[in-house]
Structures are given as structure tokens and as C-alpha cells.
Amino acid sequence: MEEPSSSLDVGRLLELLDSGRYTIECLPSVESTNDRLKERARSGGPECRVVIADRQTAGRGRQQRPWFGAAGLGLYLSVAESIADRPRLVTRWTLGAGVAAAEACRSLTAIPVGLKWPNDLSYDGRKLGGILIEMHRRPDGRSEIFVGVGINVDHHPDDLPAELQDRAVSLRILLGERTPPTREQVAAEFLNRWSKVCDALAGDGWEAIRARWSSLSIWPAGSEVDVFPDGRLDCGESISGRLLGVDDVGALRIESADGAELVITQADSVRLREE
């Protein structure tokens, strides 16, 4: 029995790519594109560096939070890269992926999509997409990273669950009467920009990536924020401070009320302080 095929136009996607750097697998449905890539890597089969699915049934974000993914409406993509960086530098790659994704959306739509540390694509307080990077160390000392990208592309308001309609948004919703880009266009634009980000991070381009991330951040330096340890928004405990920016490994720097500088990791949740 022939397996169902993806609704993505793979030929068109390949035409839009700047190079033949990536081998691509397009599928109608997977539990997780990141998990699919990891399975391919473990199996020792033909190399596949990019997986794109019409639908994810068990997509996840940071801290294993579930990621809603409507079939055929969003971009659900993962790309694998072999890097020399140590695990402590993985946040650099998270921020770099965010830069590639936000700049791709801006280029295709002229909408000023922003970044919310560490891994959200955002517009006017609503989530447009997110990044999930997972890493494992190889026996040869290099690291393999699996970069998962989810972007809401073609959703109408009613395509979003009721509980997300005031917190999530899509390119179609933001564009109004204008025609949104196709998923193939968004995927290709992201991959073209991501390949350049990879080259920069593999060399001495981190400072330029950090500057680009800062220019896209929805929270400028000096913003007052609350930090919730370990991402627990319901714990009743938070640390208030002033945003200083990101440090050399991509962690968030906060100046607390007593003047101490704090380093915030991806395990923590950060919210703009409510007046």
C-alpha cells in the first residue's frame, strides 16, 4: 500500500533553496520532526538533514510544553547540524535560529516580527512561532543539534483553539487581505538564512548574531521584567529586575533591585513586568 504523501511541493521548495546543502524529507504526519531526525541519525540510513511535516501529533516546545500544530497550515520543520561547540553554548544556536526565522518572516511579509528570549517568534504580544533545539554529544567530540522550528503560516482565527486565540497569531491573520507566503517559501527562506547563521556561528560571527538578535528583541535593554525560576509561573515566587541583554553564551542578563547581576537560563521563564 502506497504511503500518503505530504501536501508540500518538494520540487518548488528545492528550487527556492540557495544551495544543495540539505537533503529533505517531507511527510504528511509525524509525532515530532525533531524525533524523526534523531531516529534517522540513529538508524544509520541515508543521511537526511531536514524533515518537514504537514502535521505533528506530539510536537513540543521548551520545557516539554505541547505545541499545537494544525495539519497543512503551519510550518513544522527540523534541521540537523554537526557542530564543534560545547553543550553550554547551545543557547547561541537557539538565538541564531530565532534570528533566521524572524528575518525570514520579515523578508516575506514586511511584518516586524520580533523575538522573545529565548525561543519565541512574537508580534504584538502574540506568539507566531517557536524554536526548540536539542543536542547530543558524539563519540568524536563534536555535537549534533536538532533544530525544531514551528511557525503559524496559513491559520485563520478559527483554526486556532479558543484558548489560544488571544495569545497566538499566524502570518495569514497578520496580513489581513494580503496573500500569505506559502509554507515552501517560509521553509526555504528560513533554511537559506539558517545556513548563513550556521557558518557565522561556526566561525567568529557570534557577536554579529548577538547584535542582530538584540535588534529583533521585543524587550529592549532596560525593560523591567519578572523571572520565574524553573518556568513555574504559578509558584508565587519571582525575581524582579532590569533587562541588560544577553551574555556571551546567549543567557539573559538581569540587574536585580539590589544591583546584583543575575544570569537567566532557558529553564527559567521571563515576563515583562505588569504595571
WORABEL-V943641 format. One record per residue. N is the residue number from 1. SS is DSSP state (alpha for helix, beta for strand, coil for the rest). OMEGA is omega as a letter, one per 30 degrees, with the letter a starting at -180 (none if undefined). BURIAL is # if it has 9 or more other ideal C-beta (glycine too) atoms within 8 Angstrom, else .. Layout:
n=N ss=SS omega=OMEGA burial=BURIAL
n=N ss=SS omega=OMEGA burial=BURIAL
//
This chain:
n=1 ss=coil omega=a burial=.
n=2 ss=coil omega=l burial=.
n=3 ss=coil omega=l burial=.
n=4 ss=coil omega=a burial=.
n=5 ss=coil omega=l burial=.
n=6 ss=coil omega=l burial=#
n=7 ss=coil omega=l burial=.
n=8 ss=coil omega=l burial=#
n=9 ss=coil omega=a burial=.
n=10 ss=alpha omega=l burial=#
n=11 ss=alpha omega=l burial=.
n=12 ss=alpha omega=l burial=#
n=13 ss=alpha omega=a burial=#
n=14 ss=alpha omega=l burial=.
n=15 ss=alpha omega=a burial=.
n=16 ss=alpha omega=a burial=#
n=17 ss=coil omega=a burial=#
n=18 ss=coil omega=a burial=.
n=19 ss=coil omega=l burial=.
n=20 ss=coil omega=a burial=.
n=21 ss=coil omega=a burial=.
n=22 ss=coil omega=l burial=#
n=23 ss=coil omega=a burial=.
n=24 ss=beta omega=l burial=#
n=25 ss=beta omega=l burial=#
n=26 ss=beta omega=a burial=#
n=27 ss=beta omega=l burial=#
n=28 ss=coil omega=a burial=#
n=29 ss=coil omega=l burial=#
n=30 ss=beta omega=l burial=#
n=31 ss=coil omega=a burial=.
n=32 ss=coil omega=l burial=#
n=33 ss=alpha omega=l burial=#
n=34 ss=alpha omega=a burial=#
n=35 ss=alpha omega=l burial=#
n=36 ss=alpha omega=l burial=#
n=37 ss=alpha omega=l burial=#
n=38 ss=alpha omega=l burial=#
n=39 ss=alpha omega=l burial=.
n=40 ss=alpha omega=a burial=#
n=41 ss=alpha omega=a burial=.
n=42 ss=alpha omega=a burial=.
n=43 ss=alpha omega=a burial=.
n=44 ss=coil omega=l burial=.
n=45 ss=coil omega=l burial=.
n=46 ss=coil omega=a burial=.
n=47 ss=coil omega=l burial=.
n=48 ss=coil omega=a burial=#
n=49 ss=coil omega=a burial=#
n=50 ss=beta omega=l burial=#
n=51 ss=beta omega=l burial=#
n=52 ss=beta omega=a burial=#
n=53 ss=beta omega=l burial=#
n=54 ss=coil omega=a burial=#
n=55 ss=coil omega=l burial=#
n=56 ss=beta omega=l burial=#
n=57 ss=coil omega=l burial=.
n=58 ss=coil omega=l burial=.
n=59 ss=coil omega=a burial=#
n=60 ss=beta omega=l burial=#
n=61 ss=coil omega=l burial=#
n=62 ss=alpha omega=a burial=#
n=63 ss=alpha omega=l burial=.
n=64 ss=alpha omega=l burial=.
n=65 ss=coil omega=a burial=.
n=66 ss=beta omega=l burial=.
n=67 ss=coil omega=l burial=#
n=68 ss=coil omega=a burial=#
n=69 ss=coil omega=l burial=#
n=70 ss=coil omega=a burial=#
n=71 ss=coil omega=l burial=.
n=72 ss=coil omega=a burial=.
n=73 ss=coil omega=a burial=#
n=74 ss=beta omega=l burial=#
n=75 ss=beta omega=l burial=#
n=76 ss=beta omega=a burial=#
n=77 ss=beta omega=l burial=#
n=78 ss=beta omega=l burial=#
n=79 ss=beta omega=a burial=#
n=80 ss=beta omega=l burial=#
n=81 ss=beta omega=l burial=#
n=82 ss=beta omega=a burial=.
n=83 ss=beta omega=a burial=#
n=84 ss=coil omega=a burial=.
n=85 ss=coil omega=l burial=#
n=86 ss=coil omega=a burial=.
n=87 ss=alpha omega=a burial=.
n=88 ss=alpha omega=a burial=.
n=89 ss=alpha omega=a burial=#
n=90 ss=alpha omega=a burial=#
n=91 ss=alpha omega=l burial=#
n=92 ss=alpha omega=a burial=#
n=93 ss=alpha omega=l burial=#
n=94 ss=alpha omega=l burial=#
n=95 ss=alpha omega=l burial=#
n=96 ss=alpha omega=l burial=#
n=97 ss=alpha omega=l burial=#
n=98 ss=alpha omega=l burial=#
n=99 ss=alpha omega=a burial=#
n=100 ss=alpha omega=a burial=#
n=101 ss=alpha omega=a burial=#
n=102 ss=alpha omega=l burial=#
n=103 ss=alpha omega=l burial=#
n=104 ss=alpha omega=l burial=#
n=105 ss=alpha omega=l burial=#
n=106 ss=alpha omega=a burial=#
n=107 ss=alpha omega=a burial=.
n=108 ss=alpha omega=a burial=#
n=109 ss=alpha omega=a burial=#
n=110 ss=coil omega=l burial=.
n=111 ss=coil omega=a burial=#
n=112 ss=coil omega=l burial=.
n=113 ss=coil omega=a burial=#
n=114 ss=beta omega=a burial=#
n=115 ss=beta omega=l burial=#
n=116 ss=beta omega=a burial=#
n=117 ss=coil omega=f burial=#
n=118 ss=coil omega=a burial=#
n=119 ss=coil omega=a burial=#
n=120 ss=beta omega=l burial=#
n=121 ss=beta omega=a burial=#
n=122 ss=beta omega=l burial=#
n=123 ss=beta omega=l burial=#
n=124 ss=coil omega=l burial=.
n=125 ss=coil omega=a burial=.
n=126 ss=beta omega=a burial=#
n=127 ss=beta omega=l burial=#
n=128 ss=beta omega=a burial=#
n=129 ss=beta omega=a burial=#
n=130 ss=beta omega=a burial=#
n=131 ss=beta omega=l burial=#
n=132 ss=beta omega=l burial=#
n=133 ss=beta omega=l burial=#
n=134 ss=beta omega=a burial=#
n=135 ss=beta omega=l burial=#
n=136 ss=beta omega=a burial=.
n=137 ss=beta omega=l burial=.
n=138 ss=coil omega=l burial=#
n=139 ss=coil omega=a burial=.
n=140 ss=coil omega=l burial=.
n=141 ss=coil omega=l burial=.
n=142 ss=coil omega=l burial=#
n=143 ss=beta omega=l burial=#
n=144 ss=beta omega=l burial=#
n=145 ss=beta omega=l burial=#
n=146 ss=beta omega=a burial=#
n=147 ss=beta omega=l burial=#
n=148 ss=beta omega=a burial=#
n=149 ss=beta omega=l burial=#
n=150 ss=beta omega=l burial=#
n=151 ss=beta omega=l burial=#
n=152 ss=beta omega=a burial=#
n=153 ss=coil omega=a burial=#
n=154 ss=coil omega=a burial=#
n=155 ss=coil omega=l burial=#
n=156 ss=coil omega=a burial=.
n=157 ss=alpha omega=a burial=.
n=158 ss=alpha omega=l burial=.
n=159 ss=alpha omega=l burial=.
n=160 ss=coil omega=l burial=#
n=161 ss=coil omega=a burial=.
n=162 ss=alpha omega=a burial=.
n=163 ss=alpha omega=a burial=.
n=164 ss=alpha omega=a burial=#
n=165 ss=coil omega=l burial=#
n=166 ss=coil omega=a burial=.
n=167 ss=coil omega=a burial=.
n=168 ss=beta omega=a burial=#
n=169 ss=coil omega=l burial=#
n=170 ss=coil omega=l burial=#
n=171 ss=alpha omega=l burial=#
n=172 ss=alpha omega=l burial=#
n=173 ss=alpha omega=a burial=#
n=174 ss=alpha omega=a burial=#
n=175 ss=alpha omega=l burial=#
n=176 ss=coil omega=a burial=.
n=177 ss=coil omega=l burial=.
n=178 ss=coil omega=a burial=.
n=179 ss=coil omega=l burial=.
n=180 ss=coil omega=l burial=#
n=181 ss=coil omega=l burial=#
n=182 ss=coil omega=l burial=#
n=183 ss=alpha omega=l burial=#
n=184 ss=alpha omega=l burial=#
n=185 ss=alpha omega=a burial=#
n=186 ss=alpha omega=l burial=#
n=187 ss=alpha omega=a burial=#
n=188 ss=alpha omega=a burial=#
n=189 ss=alpha omega=l burial=#
n=190 ss=alpha omega=a burial=#
n=191 ss=alpha omega=l burial=#
n=192 ss=alpha omega=a burial=#
n=193 ss=alpha omega=l burial=#
n=194 ss=alpha omega=a burial=#
n=195 ss=alpha omega=l burial=#
n=196 ss=alpha omega=l burial=#
n=197 ss=alpha omega=l burial=#
n=198 ss=alpha omega=l burial=#
n=199 ss=alpha omega=l burial=#
n=200 ss=alpha omega=a burial=#
n=201 ss=alpha omega=l burial=#
n=202 ss=alpha omega=l burial=.
n=203 ss=coil omega=a burial=.
n=204 ss=coil omega=a burial=.
n=205 ss=coil omega=a burial=#
n=206 ss=alpha omega=a burial=#
n=207 ss=alpha omega=l burial=.
n=208 ss=alpha omega=l burial=.
n=209 ss=alpha omega=l burial=#
n=210 ss=alpha omega=l burial=#
n=211 ss=alpha omega=l burial=.
n=212 ss=alpha omega=l burial=#
n=213 ss=alpha omega=a burial=#
n=214 ss=alpha omega=l burial=#
n=215 ss=alpha omega=l burial=.
n=216 ss=alpha omega=a burial=#
n=217 ss=beta omega=l burial=#
n=218 ss=coil omega=l burial=.
n=219 ss=coil omega=l burial=#
n=220 ss=coil omega=l burial=.
n=221 ss=coil omega=a burial=.
n=222 ss=coil omega=l burial=.
n=223 ss=coil omega=l burial=#
n=224 ss=beta omega=a burial=.
n=225 ss=beta omega=l burial=#
n=226 ss=beta omega=a burial=#
n=227 ss=beta omega=l burial=#
n=228 ss=beta omega=a burial=#
n=229 ss=alpha omega=l burial=#
n=230 ss=alpha omega=l burial=.
n=231 ss=alpha omega=a burial=#
n=232 ss=coil omega=a burial=#
n=233 ss=coil omega=a burial=.
n=234 ss=coil omega=a burial=.
n=235 ss=coil omega=l burial=.
n=236 ss=coil omega=a burial=.
n=237 ss=coil omega=l burial=.
n=238 ss=coil omega=l burial=.
n=239 ss=beta omega=l burial=#
n=240 ss=beta omega=l burial=#
n=241 ss=beta omega=a burial=#
n=242 ss=beta omega=a burial=#
n=243 ss=beta omega=l burial=#
n=244 ss=beta omega=a burial=.
n=245 ss=beta omega=l burial=.
n=246 ss=beta omega=a burial=#
n=247 ss=coil omega=a burial=#
n=248 ss=coil omega=l burial=.
n=249 ss=coil omega=l burial=.
n=250 ss=coil omega=l burial=#
n=251 ss=coil omega=a burial=#
n=252 ss=beta omega=l burial=#
n=253 ss=beta omega=a burial=#
n=254 ss=beta omega=l burial=#
n=255 ss=beta omega=a burial=#
n=256 ss=beta omega=a burial=#
n=257 ss=coil omega=a burial=.
n=258 ss=coil omega=l burial=.
n=259 ss=coil omega=l burial=.
n=260 ss=coil omega=l burial=.
n=261 ss=beta omega=a burial=.
n=262 ss=beta omega=l burial=#
n=263 ss=beta omega=a burial=#
n=264 ss=beta omega=a burial=#
n=265 ss=coil omega=a burial=.
n=266 ss=coil omega=l burial=#
n=267 ss=coil omega=a burial=.
n=268 ss=coil omega=l burial=#
n=269 ss=beta omega=a burial=.
n=270 ss=beta omega=l burial=#
n=271 ss=beta omega=l burial=#
n=272 ss=beta omega=a burial=.
n=273 ss=coil omega=l burial=.
n=274 ss=coil omega=a burial=.
n=275 ss=coil omega=none burial=.
//
